[in-house]
């Protein structure tokens, strides 16, 4: 059979070889598997009629058959793959379901474990703002409302802000935090936040039971640690050595002061080496006393190479001992100094003539001096036994040395009230032997009392004799015609007679109060108001180095003339005597009346000018008023010539009015009727105001004005209107005498005692023979300049400046110009009348 196949196969191969070009490649390829399968099965159908029929097929038929067979094979292969894939998918789905069930079980277990404690978890995703909240929020917020959790409305404002900032840092930077919080309901909550797996997670846990106790213990531990740190810091800062020992007596801690005292490099070195501050027998005594329950001893020690006294305090503690050494060197020195001072005081008090005795708070005698022993003639042995205050008084009463009051018990109680008093008490004792004692009881802060016994018997006798002598002297002074007053060395009135009060019209009751001479001058000033006179009398009474006699003649307000003289007294006082010499002065006045008549003629001229000025002022005012009315449009329209004439009228009347005002001012000053309106004068503003008044003349005459003054020159006290008038007149004169194109300078400066104004021009100057006449009324000299005036400007300037207490100086050179300097004093009495 195989041979037949091989033969047949060979024939088939030959046929195929012959038809290789007739069968497409795809068909041949599709037949190969079938053929291979048939050969493997031992069924090689070369003799099959089908094969014969196949071989007789045409090429296109073979291609169609190959295509169908390929599609069938692909479908079979695809179906097999689909079955296998669905089987694997079913197996994978079963595995995934098993894993999902396991994971859900694990999540449920973890969620149960997570929620087994009363806490809340808040989780924020990395790319979202909506948090996930797990847990029961009622344990935290108290009402179970999750909306109140994150705004932290269940905390106070401070904790809420701190938690909000901590959460913000956690979400932004992953910064972890851990805090202990107290809710508004008083519950303790622990808050912990950290970044986990790219999410911000915050855990809020209600601390209760053992955990709350643990938190409280932690808080207490933190407080104790803080307190311990503060105590250690304080101990380290103490200037006194401090140390601690264990139960065996070994040093375990010392502060910096201890290390410095023993010369160690630092505290640790001093403690580790066991360097003792106090050594030797003193250390042994201190250890023995400290072991017995604490001790305080004063011991000597060498501190930094110096011998010091230390108050060493060492007390037992729970696990050893603790000690401190206080430097008592200064205290010891002060104690010795106090003992020395007390001993010095005792020796000093023994030398006094005043009896001194001191009783302590227990009212027992503590000290007495020799004068006290002599005053009462007591037994020193009795006093050395330290008797009480009452026992001493009883002894003195039994010896009939004390006053005999009606109720001795009440008298002694009042005396002993000094032990409870806050201030010293004084008593006067009239003794049976005729002596008089002044007793001063001074209480002590510790409850004791010191008594001072001053014998005033002789002083009282001298006072009585002095009162008698004073009475005799008083009667003598009261009957003298001269007005007398005696002032003591302190400047107060000691004696005066009725003639003095009558002359100066002073109430005697005011002088009995012994006023100072300043007060007496104030009372007498209405009768005589000359400061120079009172200054001389004040100096004669109150001068410390020299009190020279003074002789004056003064005139009282009622016309009386009095001669005044002072006499220095040996006790430092001063006698002032006033004698009425009015009668003799009247004769002298009669002789002077003739001379005054000669002056009347000159005054008549001034009065005439003043009278004429007053009479001219009224019609001039009318002319000015009517001229102003003619300028008004309601009066009518004026042509150019009429307006020009009206301008000339107005200018002439203004100049005439200014001249009359100047004459009236000079007349008022001459009559003593000019009063100054004093106030603060701003120097720069006043200069600017005066310069403003001559601006039109400066422009008209082509003259420049240079104002020079410091920016901080300030102000001074004067009459602003008069000062401005002075500067205006000086500037008007300077502009009038200056040629066109020149510069006028107005300068001001401040010195220690005055304000100085200076006006300088570059005009023709003033001739030397005219310098003495420039201040006279109606004296004017144009000296070839354009200036025309009545000659009153400089007269007013000098009168106003002198009225302020100042002076006017003129420096002029022919052909070079003139400088007028006005000096106003800063601290000088203003003269009431012009010079």
ChimeraX attribute file (.defattr): number of C-alpha atoms within 10 A of each C-alpha:
attribute: neighborCount
match mode: 1-to-1
recipient: residues
	/A:1	6
	/A:2	10
	/A:3	8
	/A:4	11
	/A:5	18
	/A:6	14
	/A:7	13
	/A:8	16
	/A:9	17
	/A:10	13
	/A:11	13
	/A:12	18
	/A:13	15
	/A:14	12
	/A:15	12
	/A:16	15
	/A:17	11
	/A:18	10
	/A:19	13
	/A:20	13
	/A:21	10
	/A:22	15
	/A:23	20
	/A:24	16
	/A:25	13
	/A:26	13
	/A:27	21
	/A:28	15
	/A:29	13
	/A:30	19
	/A:31	16
	/A:32	11
	/A:33	11
	/A:34	12
	/A:35	15
	/A:36	13
	/A:37	13
	/A:38	13
	/A:39	13
	/A:40	10
	/A:41	9
	/A:42	11
	/A:43	12
	/A:44	19
	/A:45	16
	/A:46	20
	/A:47	13
	/A:48	10
	/A:49	10
	/A:50	11
	/A:51	14
	/A:52	13
	/A:53	9
	/A:54	13
	/A:55	16
	/A:56	11
	/A:57	15
	/A:58	11
	/A:59	16
	/A:60	13
	/A:61	14
	/A:62	20
	/A:63	20
	/A:64	12
	/A:65	16
	/A:66	21
	/A:67	15
	/A:68	14
	/A:69	16
	/A:70	17
	/A:71	11
	/A:72	12
	/A:73	13
	/A:74	12
	/A:75	12
	/A:76	12
	/A:77	11
	/A:78	12
	/A:79	12
	/A:80	11
	/A:81	12
	/A:82	12
	/A:83	11
	/A:84	12
	/A:85	12
	/A:86	11
	/A:87	12
	/A:88	12
	/A:89	12
	/A:90	12
	/A:91	11
	/A:92	12
	/A:93	12
	/A:94	12
	/A:95	12
	/A:96	12
	/A:97	11
	/A:98	12
	/A:99	12
	/A:100	12
	/A:101	12
	/A:102	12
	/A:103	12
	/A:104	12
	/A:105	12
	/A:106	12
	/A:107	12
	/A:108	12
	/A:109	12
	/A:110	12
	/A:111	13
	/A:112	11
	/A:113	10
	/A:114	15
	/A:115	15
	/A:116	10
	/A:117	12
	/A:118	17
	/A:119	22
	/A:120	22
	/A:121	20
	/A:122	17
	/A:123	19
	/A:124	18
	/A:125	15
	/A:126	13
	/A:127	8
	/A:128	8
	/A:129	10
	/A:130	9
	/A:131	14
	/A:132	11
	/A:133	18
	/A:134	16
	/A:135	19
	/A:136	17
	/A:137	22
	/A:138	15
	/A:139	17
	/A:140	27
	/A:141	22
	/A:142	15
	/A:143	11
	/A:144	13
	/A:145	12
	/A:146	16
	/A:147	11
	/A:148	15
	/A:149	20
	/A:150	16
	/A:151	13
	/A:152	19
	/A:153	15
	/A:154	19
	/A:155	20
	/A:156	13
	/A:157	11
	/A:158	8
	/A:159	18
	/A:160	18
	/A:161	13
	/A:162	13
	/A:163	21
	/A:164	14
	/A:165	11
	/A:166	20
	/A:167	22
	/A:168	14
	/A:169	14
	/A:170	20
	/A:171	21
	/A:172	11
	/A:173	11
	/A:174	19
	/A:175	15
	/A:176	17
	/A:177	15
	/A:178	15
	/A:179	14
	/A:180	15
	/A:181	20
	/A:182	15
	/A:183	18
	/A:184	13
	/A:185	11
	/A:186	9
	/A:187	16
	/A:188	19
	/A:189	21
	/A:190	17
	/A:191	18
	/A:192	18
	/A:193	23
	/A:194	17
	/A:195	18
	/A:196	11
	/A:197	8
	/A:198	12
	/A:199	17
	/A:200	24
	/A:201	24
	/A:202	23
	/A:203	17
	/A:204	24
	/A:205	20
	/A:206	20
	/A:207	20
	/A:208	14
	/A:209	9
	/A:210	9
	/A:211	11
	/A:212	16
	/A:213	12
	/A:214	13
	/A:215	18
	/A:216	14
	/A:217	12
	/A:218	12
	/A:219	13
	/A:220	12
	/A:221	12
	/A:222	12
	/A:223	12
	/A:224	12
	/A:225	12
	/A:226	12
	/A:227	12
	/A:228	12
	/A:229	12
	/A:230	12
	/A:231	12
	/A:232	13
	/A:233	12
	/A:234	11
	/A:235	19
	/A:236	18
	/A:237	12
	/A:238	14
	/A:239	16
	/A:240	17
	/A:241	23
	/A:242	23
	/A:243	24
	/A:244	22
	/A:245	20
	/A:246	16
	/A:247	12
	/A:248	9
	/A:249	13
	/A:250	17
	/A:251	21
	/A:252	17
	/A:253	18
	/A:254	26
	/A:255	25
	/A:256	22
	/A:257	21
	/A:258	28
	/A:259	23
	/A:260	17
	/A:261	18
	/A:262	20
	/A:263	15
	/A:264	16
	/A:265	11
	/A:266	16
	/A:267	18
	/A:268	16
	/A:269	13
	/A:270	24
	/A:271	22
	/A:272	13
	/A:273	11
	/A:274	15
	/A:275	17
	/A:276	17
	/A:277	18
	/A:278	18
	/A:279	12
	/A:280	8
	/A:281	9
	/A:282	15
	/A:283	14
	/A:284	12
	/A:285	14
	/A:286	21
	/A:287	16
	/A:288	13
	/A:289	16
	/A:290	19
	/A:291	16
	/A:292	11
	/A:293	12
	/A:294	18
	/A:295	18
	/A:296	17
	/A:297	15
	/A:298	17
	/A:299	16
	/A:300	17
	/A:301	19
	/A:302	14
	/A:303	17
	/A:304	11
	/A:305	10
	/A:306	8
	/A:307	11
	/A:308	16
	/A:309	21
	/A:310	23
	/A:311	16
	/A:312	21
	/A:313	18
	/A:314	25
	/A:315	18
	/A:316	19
	/A:317	15
	/A:318	8
	/A:319	11
	/A:320	17
	/A:321	24
	/A:322	22
	/A:323	20
	/A:324	20
	/A:325	24
	/A:326	15
	/A:327	20
	/A:328	17
	/A:329	16
	/A:330	11
	/A:331	11
	/A:332	15
	/A:333	12
	/A:334	12
	/A:335	12
	/A:336	12
	/A:337	12
	/A:338	12
	/A:339	12
	/A:340	12
	/A:341	12
	/A:342	12
	/A:343	12
	/A:344	12
	/A:345	12
	/A:346	15
	/A:347	13
	/A:348	11
	/A:349	19
	/A:350	18
	/A:351	13
	/A:352	13
	/A:353	16
	/A:354	17
	/A:355	23
	/A:356	23
	/A:357	22
	/A:358	22
	/A:359	23
	/A:360	19
	/A:361	16
	/A:362	13
	/A:363	19
	/A:364	19
	/A:365	23
	/A:366	19
	/A:367	15
	/A:368	21
	/A:369	20
	/A:370	19
	/A:371	19
	/A:372	22
	/A:373	17
	/A:374	12
	/A:375	15
	/A:376	13
	/A:377	11
	/A:378	15
	/A:379	10
	/A:380	11
	/A:381	8
	/A:382	11
	/A:383	16
	/A:384	12
	/A:385	10
	/A:386	16
	/A:387	15
	/A:388	17
	/A:389	19
	/A:390	14
	/A:391	14
	/A:392	17
	/A:393	14
	/A:394	15
	/A:395	14
	/A:396	16
	/A:397	14
	/A:398	10
	/A:399	11
	/A:400	13
	/A:401	16
	/A:402	18
	/A:403	17
	/A:404	14
	/A:405	10
	/A:406	8
	/A:407	8
	/A:408	13
	/A:409	10
	/A:410	11
	/A:411	13
	/A:412	15
	/A:413	11
	/A:414	10
	/A:415	15
	/A:416	16
	/A:417	12
	/A:418	23
	/A:419	23
	/A:420	13
	/A:421	15
	/A:422	11
	/A:423	12
	/A:424	14
	/A:425	15
	/A:426	14
	/A:427	12
	/A:428	15
	/A:429	15
	/A:430	16
	/A:431	14
	/A:432	12
	/A:433	10
	/A:434	8
	/A:435	12
	/A:436	20
	/A:437	17
	/A:438	16
	/A:439	19
	/A:440	19
	/A:441	24
	/A:442	20
	/A:443	24
	/A:444	20
	/A:445	11
	/A:446	10
	/A:447	15
	/A:448	20
	/A:449	28
	/A:450	22
	/A:451	21
	/A:452	19
	/A:453	23
	/A:454	18
	/A:455	19
	/A:456	14
	/A:457	14
	/A:458	11
	/A:459	11
	/A:460	12
	/A:461	11
	/A:462	12
	/A:463	11
	/A:464	12
	/A:465	12
	/A:466	12
	/A:467	12
	/A:468	12
	/A:469	11
	/A:470	13
	/A:471	12
	/A:472	11
	/A:473	12
	/A:474	14
	/A:475	11
	/A:476	11
	/A:477	19
	/A:478	16
	/A:479	11
	/A:480	12
	/A:481	14
	/A:482	17
	/A:483	22
	/A:484	23
	/A:485	22
	/A:486	22
	/A:487	24
	/A:488	20
	/A:489	18
	/A:490	13
	/A:491	22
	/A:492	21
	/A:493	22
	/A:494	19
	/A:495	18
	/A:496	22
	/A:497	21
	/A:498	19
	/A:499	20
	/A:500	21
	/A:501	18
	/A:502	12
	/A:503	18
	/A:504	18
	/A:505	13
	/A:506	15
	/A:507	12
	/A:508	14
	/A:509	8
	/A:510	13
	/A:511	20
	/A:512	12
	/A:513	11
	/A:514	17
	/A:515	15
	/A:516	16
	/A:517	20
	/A:518	14
	/A:519	15
	/A:520	17
	/A:521	19
	/A:522	11
	/A:523	16
	/A:524	18
	/A:525	16
	/A:526	13
	/A:527	17
	/A:528	16
	/A:529	15
	/A:530	13
	/A:531	11
	/A:532	9
	/A:533	14
	/A:534	18
	/A:535	13
	/A:536	13
	/A:537	22
	/A:538	15
	/A:539	15
	/A:540	24
	/A:541	29
	/A:542	20
	/A:543	14
	/A:544	10
	/A:545	6
	/A:546	11
	/A:547	18
	/A:548	13
	/A:549	15
	/A:550	15
	/A:551	15
	/A:552	13
	/A:553	14
	/A:554	17
	/A:555	17
	/A:556	17
	/A:557	12
	/A:558	8
	/A:559	11
	/A:560	16
	/A:561	20
	/A:562	19
	/A:563	15
	/A:564	19
	/A:565	18
	/A:566	22
	/A:567	18
	/A:568	20
	/A:569	14
	/A:570	7
	/A:571	8
	/A:572	15
	/A:573	21
	/A:574	25
	/A:575	20
	/A:576	22
	/A:577	19
	/A:578	23
	/A:579	18
	/A:580	19
	/A:581	15
	/A:582	15
	/A:583	10
	/A:584	10
	/A:585	13
	/A:586	14
	/A:587	10
	/A:588	11
	/A:589	10
	/A:590	10
	/A:591	10
	/A:592	11
	/A:593	11
	/A:594	10
	/A:595	10
	/A:596	10
	/A:597	11
	/A:598	10
	/A:599	11
	/A:600	11
	/A:601	11
	/A:602	10
	/A:603	14
	/A:604	11
	/A:605	11
	/A:606	18
	/A:607	14
	/A:608	11
	/A:609	16
	/A:610	19
	/A:611	13
	/A:612	13
	/A:613	19
	/A:614	15
	/A:615	12
	/A:616	14
	/A:617	16
	/A:618	10
	/A:619	11
	/A:620	16
	/A:621	14
	/A:622	11
	/A:623	15
	/A:624	18
	/A:625	12
	/A:626	12
	/A:627	16
	/A:628	13
	/A:629	13
	/A:630	17
	/A:631	15
	/A:632	11
	/A:633	9
	/A:634	8
	/A:635	9
	/A:636	10
	/A:637	12
	/A:638	14
	/A:639	8
	/A:640	9
	/A:641	9
	/A:642	12
	/A:643	14
	/A:644	12
	/A:645	11
	/A:646	17
	/A:647	15
	/A:648	12
	/A:649	14
	/A:650	18
	/A:651	13
	/A:652	13
	/A:653	17
	/A:654	15
	/A:655	12
	/A:656	16
	/A:657	18
	/A:658	12
	/A:659	18
	/A:660	21
	/A:661	15
	/A:662	18
	/A:663	24
	/A:664	18
	/A:665	18
	/A:666	22
	/A:667	19
	/A:668	16
	/A:669	20
	/A:670	16
	/A:671	14
	/A:672	13
	/A:673	13
	/A:674	17
	/A:675	12
	/A:676	16
	/A:677	11
	/A:678	14
	/A:679	12
	/A:680	12
	/A:681	18
	/A:682	15
	/A:683	24
	/A:684	18
	/A:685	13
	/A:686	19
	/A:687	21
	/A:688	14
	/A:689	15
	/A:690	21
	/A:691	20
	/A:692	12
	/A:693	16
	/A:694	17
	/A:695	13
	/A:696	10
	/A:697	13
	/A:698	21
	/A:699	11
	/A:700	10
	/A:701	15
	/A:702	15
	/A:703	19
	/A:704	16
	/A:705	17
	/A:706	14
	/A:707	15
	/A:708	15
	/A:709	16
	/A:710	12
	/A:711	8
	/A:712	9
	/A:713	15
	/A:714	13
	/A:715	16
	/A:716	20
	/A:717	16
	/A:718	21
	/A:719	18
	/A:720	19
	/A:721	14
	/A:722	19
	/A:723	21
	/A:724	21
	/A:725	20
	/A:726	23
	/A:727	23
	/A:728	22
	/A:729	20
	/A:730	25
	/A:731	25
	/A:732	20
	/A:733	19
	/A:734	25
	/A:735	28
	/A:736	22
	/A:737	23
	/A:738	26
	/A:739	18
	/A:740	16
	/A:741	11
	/A:742	15
	/A:743	20
	/A:744	22
	/A:745	17
	/A:746	24
	/A:747	17
	/A:748	20
	/A:749	15
	/A:750	19
	/A:751	10
	/A:752	8
	/A:753	12
	/A:754	16
	/A:755	19
	/A:756	18
	/A:757	22
	/A:758	21
	/A:759	22
	/A:760	24
	/A:761	27
	/A:762	22
	/A:763	26
	/A:764	20
	/A:765	21
	/A:766	21
	/A:767	14
	/A:768	11
	/A:769	8
	/A:770	12
	/A:771	12
	/A:772	9
	/A:773	13
	/A:774	19
	/A:775	19
	/A:776	14
	/A:777	17
	/A:778	15
	/A:779	16
	/A:780	19
	/A:781	16
	/A:782	14
	/A:783	14
	/A:784	9
	/A:785	14
	/A:786	11
	/A:787	16
	/A:788	12
	/A:789	15
	/A:790	14
	/A:791	18
	/A:792	20
	/A:793	25
	/A:794	21
	/A:795	20
	/A:796	23
	/A:797	23
	/A:798	20
	/A:799	23
	/A:800	27
	/A:801	24
	/A:802	21
	/A:803	24
	/A:804	27
	/A:805	21
	/A:806	22
	/A:807	18
	/A:808	19
	/A:809	12
	/A:810	16
	/A:811	13
	/A:812	21
	/A:813	16
	/A:814	14
	/A:815	12
	/A:816	12
	/A:817	18
	/A:818	22
	/A:819	21
	/A:820	19
	/A:821	19
	/A:822	25
	/A:823	22
	/A:824	26
	/A:825	22
	/A:826	18
	/A:827	12
	/A:828	12
	/A:829	12
	/A:830	16
	/A:831	13
	/A:832	16
	/A:833	19
	/A:834	20
	/A:835	13
